[in-house]
């Protein structure tokens, strides 16, 4: 399975901040926003990632992320010239996917929770084994703002309603999606919506109509944050700051995730920490990598 991070769009809800810099490069507390979705793909064991940006922002992403080798992965870049819909990511990424399965994560979504890595591993393996797609749901207070899962009396997913006035559940569809090898062809069959976009909900409904869509409820122990507005961006930063200070961890420390997944060694992580200087991020990585080495890991 290969990964795609969709980091395009104009970020209009965050103007004027995003007039000069991509939304996904803005800081969420102590690291760039895009570190968070990349960490989700690493947690799922994905090592080949396409980052889709706008044409004028790509140089900044390349400067930040490089080719991914520092994390033991491969990062390449694609361009979305205009915000023509989330499902367009699969047309842009068709060559990258090369007929294989795909995980798409939106560049402004943050996921956190105990056991998240195992849940993602299991979902990815199920898509590889059984085909179809796996969507991830999260219970929200205002489901009318999201795409919402609809279930029958037996609890089976039967529909997805986009921003319904009268939601039939509180389970919103998050910005993380796993698809089988057919996803590019399904995306090519889509027609633009009234908004002129290739809608991810329309793509998901095709899978659903063929009884090939599953939904995983992330549960109450998880957090899903969308950082698309000034308020939610600030709230996300506060969430990360409080959790990190209380628990002494760093969320979305890519070097740590890569180390624990075995993509790089603890010695490599420690070497990178030494090159970062004296930031809190570097100090955390230095301490974590040293502890990992002391435990006998490579």
C-alpha positions, 0 to 999 in steps of 0.5 A: 500500500502506498500513501498520498497526502493531499496538501493542496487547496487555497486555505481560504478559511485561514486567510490572511495567514495562508496568503503567504504560506500553505496551510499545511506548513503552518505550525501546530504547536511545535511542528509543521501541520503536515508532520501529523498526517505523514505520521499516520501513514508511517504508523500504518507501515507505509513507506512510499508517499506522494505529497500533493501540493499547489504549484507555488507551494511545492518548493517549500514542501520539498525544502521541509521534507526532502526525499524522506530518506531521513525517515527511511521512506520515499517522498515524492511530489505531485501538483494539484493546479486548482482545488478540484476535489479530494478524489482528484488526488487519485488521478494525480497520483495514478502513476505513483500508485502504479495499480496498487492499493492506496491510503489517502490522508488530508494534510490538515487532519490530525489523528491521535489515540492509544493503539492507533498504529495497530488499528491502522495496520489491521485496516490496511491488511484487510484492504489488501486481503479483502479489497474494497475500501475502509473509512474511519468514523469519529463521533462529533457534536455537530455532524451537520458540518461533515459527511455522515455515516448512515446505518441500517437496523443491523448496524451496516453502513448503507449511505454517506450523507454530505452535511445533512440538515437532519443527520441520521447519526453522529459518526462523521467520516474523517479525512483518512481513507484506505482503498484497494487497487481499483481506486484510480479507475473508480475515480476516473468514472466520477463526474464533477459535482455541482461545485465543479469538484470530484467528490470523495463522498461520490467515490465512497458511495460507489464502493458502498453501492457495490458492498465494498465499503467498511467503516471503522469507528475510531472510538472515544479514546481517539482524537480527530482534529480538523485544522481548517479554521483559525479556531480549530487550528488554535485548538489543535495546538492547545491539544498537542501542547497540553498532551505533550506536557502532561505525558512527556511525549511528542506527537507526530515525531517522525523520527521516533515513529520511523525508529519504532517501525524499524525504518531507521535505527535508534542510532540514526535517530540519535544522530539526527537529534544531535543535528537539530540543535536545542529545540524541545523537539530535538531534546525529546528525540535525543532522549527517546532514541538514547532510551531505545538504544539502552533497551537493546534495540538497534 
